[in-house]
């Protein structure tokens, strides 16, 4: 059975924003980022337990998991496991106000 990766509107916007930023410096790096992000999300869909639990005092973030994009470790995938894969809520740069952006 194929594992599903569903991306929220915010996650799609995050990915595009990071891609455009990188492309301003190197289109090759932006493409590598895009491929690495897609590969990481596919891997998480098949093995959702790979990511660690995101610790937060906000009960709305209970069960949220986080995983760094390989070779782009400062970019973090925030997701929830689902019955058939994962739901990606955000893809954030680690130096951002992560808790604030997640709604914490």
SVG drawing of the C-alpha trace seen along z (x, -y; Angstrom):
<svg xmlns="http://www.w3.org/2000/svg" viewBox="-6 -36 30 38">
<polyline fill="none" stroke="black" stroke-width="0.4" points="0.0,0.0 1.3,-3.4 1.9,-5.8 0.3,-9.3 2.0,-12.7 -0.6,-15.4 0.8,-19.0 -1.1,-21.8 -1.4,-25.1 1.2,-26.5 3.6,-23.7 3.3,-24.2 3.9,-27.9 6.9,-27.2 8.5,-24.9 8.0,-27.4 9.4,-30.3 12.5,-28.3 13.0,-27.2 12.7,-30.8 15.1,-32.0 17.7,-29.4 17.2,-29.9 18.2,-33.5 21.7,-32.2 21.8,-28.9 19.2,-27.2 21.1,-23.9 20.9,-24.2 17.2,-25.0 16.6,-21.9 18.6,-19.8 16.6,-21.2 13.3,-20.4 14.4,-16.8 15.7,-16.3 12.4,-17.6 10.2,-15.4 12.4,-12.3 12.3,-13.0 8.5,-13.4 8.1,-10.2 10.4,-8.4 8.4,-9.8 5.1,-8.7 6.5,-5.1 8.0,-5.3 6.3,-8.1 8.0,-7.2 11.3,-8.4 10.8,-11.9 10.9,-12.9 8.0,-14.3 7.9,-18.1 7.8,-19.2 5.4,-22.0 3.2,-23.2 0.4,-23.9 -2.1,-20.9 -3.0,-21.7 0.5,-20.5 0.2,-17.2 1.5,-14.4 3.4,-16.7 6.6,-15.3 9.7,-16.9 12.4,-15.7 15.3,-17.6 15.7,-17.5 18.9,-15.5 21.7,-17.7 19.5,-20.7 19.4,-20.0 18.3,-23.6 15.0,-23.0 12.5,-21.1 9.5,-19.1 6.6,-19.3 4.1,-16.6 1.4,-14.4 1.2,-10.7 -2.0,-9.5 -3.5,-6.1 -2.1,-6.0 1.0,-8.3 1.6,-11.8 0.2,-15.2 2.9,-17.9 1.8,-21.0 4.9,-23.2 8.4,-23.2 10.4,-25.8 13.9,-27.1 15.2,-26.3 16.2,-30.0 12.6,-31.1 10.2,-31.5 9.1,-27.9 6.8,-27.8 5.1,-31.0 4.7,-29.8 3.2,-26.5 0.7,-28.4 2.3,-27.9"/>
</svg>
